[in-house]
Amino acid sequence: MTEPTEPRTDPESLSEFLEEAQDEDSFVEELSEETPREDAAEQRLELLRLRDSPLTERGVEIDPADAAEQARVVDPGDEEYR
């Protein structure tokens, strides 16, 4: 039987992201030799911030579709939501 793990959370800072990224082989594989590690980490951190919020503490009376739309993070360049 495996131990339950804590749910993964987004890093709070660039330094926290860099610490976590050192443990992940997938991040290292994505970088080319010419890409500065700090720049790539900062760009990836921005992408993580644009992810949708998890749907938690939703009341019973709230329509799930409405809650999902309200939790969606919209990219400022998204023409569909202007």
N, C-alpha and C positions, 0 to 999 in steps of 0.2 A: 504494500500500500504506500503510495507516495504522500508526502506531506503537502498540505495545501499551501500555496504561495500567496503572498500579498498581491493585490492587483497593481499593475504597473501604472505609475503616474508620470506626468510630463515633468521634465526638469524645470526648476525654478530660475536657473541662471545659466549663463554660457559655461562657466567653470564646472557646474554640476553635470551639464550635458557632456562636456569633454571627458569627465571622469567616467561616466557611463559608457561613452563611445569607445573608450580604451578596452572595455570588456567585450564589446561586440565585434566579431570578425566581419560581419556584413558591411559595417560602416567603413572599415579599412579597405575592403575590396572595391568599394565604389570610388575611392579617391585615386586620381591619377598622380603621377609623380610631380606634375606641374601645379597641382591644386594646393594652395596653402591650407593646412588643416584647420586653422582658426576661422578662415573665411567660409569654408565648407560647413563647419559646425554652426556658425552664426546663421547661415542660410537655412540649414536644416531646422534650427531652433525656431525660426520664423514660420516655417511650414507646420511645425508641431503646434504652434499657437493658433493657426488657422483651422485646426480640426474642430469638428462639432463637439459641443458640450454633451457629456453623458446625461441621459434622461433619468434623473433621480428625484425623489421627493415629489412625484407627480400625484396630484389629487385624483380621486376616483371620478370626479365630475368632469375632468379635462379630457377632451378628445385626443387620442394618441397622435393623430396626424397633426393637429394644431400644436401640440407640445413639441413634436419633432421639428416642425417648421420654425417655431420660436427659438429652439435651441441651436438652430443652424448658424454657423459662423459664415458670414458672407464676405468674400474677397472684395475689397474696394474697387477692383477693376472688373467685377462681374456685371456685364451689361444687362443681364436678365433681371437683376434686382435693383436697378436704378429708378 
